[in-house]
């Protein structure tokens, strides 16, 4: 295995934090009586499952690429599920304007533009099935993030600002990972990012921070709901 014990701790904590977040959010949905919030929490499961396939990939010494491909496919399903759950939350907001369908189209278009502008493939879907999955998953996740801001604005009972920021912070994790990967491979001459434990651990720690922000945000939202209930 390529990862050091400390790096394994970081990877495991990232996965466990996401699992804790979905359990906390589900219980919060029960507390406030919101089926749509509970649905959102359940739809976080695919990303959690996908994270364990990444761990299997690292256990194999990054030798079994199939684990990574399965993880990306599951994450695509997870991003679609989160997008759907977010749309359902918006649909329940009778004061919304414009209609969710229009918001979805606008956010999707924005996601396409963001990915197209930053993609080294100029949005040609890459040269393989794996690249195509990454491209589509990026578009869906960016659309989800844009709609998450709309949920926060229209229905602040659902997510705290810190939780929304945590979901957005994933973009920082992705960006830094790309930079670290470039440095490890093209500057330092390693075979992959996993071969540079320091850079790999630093990049992965940002995902752990992202998930921790989501967890703390849910905890704060639950405390706020309790205070309002007692009042």
C-alpha positions as CSV (number, residue, x, y, z in Angstrom):
1,X,0.0,0.0,0.0
2,X,1.3,3.5,-0.9
3,X,-0.4,5.5,1.9
4,X,1.2,6.2,5.2
5,X,-0.7,5.5,8.4
6,X,-1.4,9.3,8.8
7,X,-2.7,9.5,5.3
8,X,-5.0,6.5,5.9
9,X,-6.4,8.3,9.0
10,X,-7.2,11.4,6.8
11,X,-8.9,9.2,4.1
12,X,-10.9,7.3,6.7
13,X,-12.0,10.4,8.5
14,X,-13.2,12.0,5.2
15,X,-15.4,9.0,4.6
16,X,-16.6,8.7,8.1
17,X,-17.4,12.4,8.3
18,X,-19.7,12.2,5.3
19,X,-21.5,9.2,6.9
20,X,-21.9,11.1,10.1
21,X,-23.3,14.1,8.1
22,X,-26.0,12.0,6.4
23,X,-27.1,10.4,9.6
24,X,-27.2,13.8,11.4
25,X,-29.1,15.4,8.5
26,X,-31.6,12.5,8.4
27,X,-32.3,12.9,12.2
28,X,-32.6,16.7,11.7
29,X,-35.2,16.0,9.0
30,X,-37.1,13.8,11.5
31,X,-36.9,16.5,14.1
32,X,-38.4,19.3,12.0
33,X,-40.8,16.9,10.2
34,X,-39.4,17.4,6.7
35,X,-39.6,14.4,4.4
36,X,-37.6,16.3,1.7
37,X,-34.7,16.8,4.1
38,X,-34.7,13.1,5.0
39,X,-34.7,12.2,1.3
40,X,-31.7,14.5,0.8
41,X,-29.8,12.7,3.6
42,X,-30.6,9.3,2.1
43,X,-29.4,10.5,-1.3
44,X,-26.0,11.3,0.2
45,X,-25.5,7.5,0.5
46,X,-24.0,6.9,-3.0
47,X,-21.2,9.4,-2.5
48,X,-20.4,7.6,0.8
49,X,-20.4,4.2,-0.9
50,X,-18.2,5.6,-3.6
51,X,-15.6,6.8,-1.1
52,X,-15.1,3.2,0.1
53,X,-14.2,2.1,-3.4
54,X,-11.5,4.8,-3.4
55,X,-10.2,3.3,-0.3
56,X,-10.2,-0.2,-1.9
57,X,-8.3,1.4,-4.8
58,X,-5.6,2.6,-2.4
59,X,-5.6,-0.7,-0.5
60,X,-4.7,-2.3,-3.9
61,X,-1.7,0.0,-4.1
62,X,-3.5,1.9,-6.8
63,X,-3.2,-1.2,-9.0
64,X,-6.8,-2.0,-9.6
65,X,-8.1,0.9,-11.6
66,X,-11.6,-0.7,-11.8
67,X,-12.2,0.4,-8.1
68,X,-11.6,4.0,-9.1
69,X,-13.9,3.7,-12.1
70,X,-16.7,2.2,-10.0
71,X,-16.2,5.0,-7.5
72,X,-16.6,7.7,-10.2
73,X,-19.7,5.9,-11.6
74,X,-21.3,5.8,-8.2
75,X,-20.4,9.4,-7.5
76,X,-22.2,10.4,-10.8
77,X,-25.3,8.6,-9.5
78,X,-24.8,10.4,-6.2
79,X,-24.6,13.8,-7.8
80,X,-27.7,13.1,-9.8
81,X,-29.5,12.0,-6.6
82,X,-28.4,15.1,-4.7
83,X,-29.6,17.3,-7.6
84,X,-33.0,15.6,-7.6
85,X,-33.3,15.9,-3.8
86,X,-32.4,19.6,-4.0
87,X,-35.1,20.1,-6.7
88,X,-37.6,18.4,-4.5
89,X,-36.8,20.8,-1.7
90,X,-37.3,23.7,-4.0
91,X,-40.5,22.3,-5.3
92,X,-41.9,22.3,-1.7
93,X,-41.3,26.1,-1.4
94,X,-44.6,27.6,-2.6
95,X,-43.1,31.1,-2.5
96,X,-40.4,30.3,-5.0
97,X,-40.0,32.4,-8.1
98,X,-39.1,31.4,-10.8
99,X,-40.4,27.9,-11.0
100,X,-37.9,25.1,-10.2
101,X,-37.8,23.9,-13.7
102,X,-36.5,27.2,-14.9
103,X,-34.0,27.4,-12.0
104,X,-32.8,23.9,-12.9
105,X,-32.3,24.8,-16.6
106,X,-30.4,28.0,-15.6
107,X,-28.2,26.2,-13.1
108,X,-27.5,23.4,-15.5
109,X,-26.5,25.9,-18.2
110,X,-24.2,27.6,-15.7
111,X,-22.6,24.2,-14.8
112,X,-22.0,23.5,-18.5
113,X,-20.3,26.8,-19.0
114,X,-18.1,26.4,-15.9
115,X,-17.0,22.9,-16.8
116,X,-16.5,23.8,-20.5
117,X,-14.3,26.8,-19.6
118,X,-12.1,24.9,-17.2
119,X,-11.9,21.5,-18.9
120,X,-8.6,20.6,-20.7
121,X,-10.8,18.6,-23.2
122,X,-12.8,21.7,-24.1
123,X,-15.9,19.8,-23.1
124,X,-15.3,17.0,-25.7
125,X,-16.0,14.5,-22.9
126,X,-12.5,13.2,-22.9
127,X,-11.0,10.2,-24.7
128,X,-12.5,7.5,-22.6
129,X,-15.6,6.3,-20.7
130,X,-13.8,7.4,-17.4
131,X,-13.3,10.9,-18.7
132,X,-16.9,11.2,-19.9
133,X,-18.2,10.2,-16.4
134,X,-16.0,12.8,-14.8
135,X,-17.3,15.5,-17.1
136,X,-20.9,14.6,-16.6
137,X,-20.5,14.3,-12.9
138,X,-18.9,17.7,-12.7
139,X,-21.7,19.3,-14.6
140,X,-24.3,17.7,-12.4
141,X,-22.5,18.5,-9.1
142,X,-22.0,22.2,-10.2
143,X,-25.7,22.4,-11.0
144,X,-26.5,21.0,-7.6
145,X,-24.3,23.6,-5.9
146,X,-26.0,26.4,-7.7
147,X,-29.4,25.2,-6.6
148,X,-28.1,24.7,-3.1
149,X,-27.6,28.4,-2.9
150,X,-31.2,28.9,-4.0
151,X,-32.4,26.5,-1.3
152,X,-30.4,28.4,1.3
153,X,-32.0,31.7,0.2
154,X,-35.6,30.5,-0.1
155,X,-35.7,27.9,2.7
156,X,-33.1,28.7,5.3
157,X,-34.6,26.1,7.7
158,X,-33.0,23.3,5.6
159,X,-29.3,24.1,5.5
160,X,-27.0,26.4,7.5
161,X,-24.7,28.7,5.6
162,X,-21.8,26.6,6.9
163,X,-23.2,23.4,5.4
164,X,-23.7,25.0,2.0
165,X,-20.2,26.4,2.2
166,X,-19.0,22.8,3.0
167,X,-20.5,21.4,-0.2
168,X,-19.0,24.3,-2.2
169,X,-15.6,23.7,-0.5
170,X,-15.4,20.4,-2.4
171,X,-14.4,22.6,-5.4
172,X,-11.4,23.8,-3.5
173,X,-10.5,20.2,-2.7
174,X,-10.8,19.2,-6.4
175,X,-8.7,22.2,-7.6
176,X,-5.9,21.7,-5.1
177,X,-5.9,18.0,-5.9
178,X,-5.4,18.7,-9.6
179,X,-2.5,21.1,-8.8
180,X,-0.9,18.6,-6.4
181,X,-1.3,15.8,-9.0
182,X,0.5,18.0,-11.6
183,X,3.3,18.8,-9.2
184,X,3.7,15.2,-8.2
185,X,3.8,13.7,-11.7
186,X,5.2,16.5,-13.9
187,X,7.5,18.3,-11.5
188,X,8.7,15.7,-9.0
189,X,8.5,12.8,-11.4
190,X,6.3,10.4,-9.4
191,X,4.1,7.9,-11.0
192,X,1.0,9.3,-9.3
193,X,-0.1,11.6,-6.6
194,X,-0.3,8.7,-4.2
195,X,3.4,8.3,-4.4
196,X,3.9,11.7,-2.8
197,X,2.5,11.2,0.7
198,X,2.8,14.8,1.7
199,X,1.0,16.3,-1.3
200,X,-1.6,13.5,-1.3
201,X,-2.3,13.9,2.4
202,X,-2.6,17.7,2.1
203,X,-5.1,17.5,-0.8
204,X,-7.2,14.8,0.9
205,X,-7.3,16.9,4.2
206,X,-9.2,19.5,2.3
207,X,-12.0,17.0,1.6
208,X,-12.0,16.2,5.3
209,X,-12.4,19.9,6.1
210,X,-15.2,20.1,3.6
211,X,-17.1,17.3,5.2
212,X,-16.4,18.6,8.7
213,X,-17.9,22.0,7.7
214,X,-21.1,20.1,6.6
215,X,-21.3,18.2,9.9
216,X,-20.8,21.3,12.0
217,X,-23.3,23.2,9.9
218,X,-25.9,20.5,10.4
219,X,-25.2,20.4,14.2
220,X,-25.7,24.2,14.4
221,X,-28.9,24.0,12.4
222,X,-30.2,21.3,14.8
223,X,-29.4,23.5,17.8
224,X,-31.2,26.4,16.3
225,X,-34.2,24.3,15.6
226,X,-34.3,23.1,19.2
227,X,-34.1,26.7,20.5
228,X,-37.0,27.8,18.2
229,X,-39.0,24.7,19.3
230,X,-38.6,25.6,23.0
231,X,-39.5,29.2,22.3
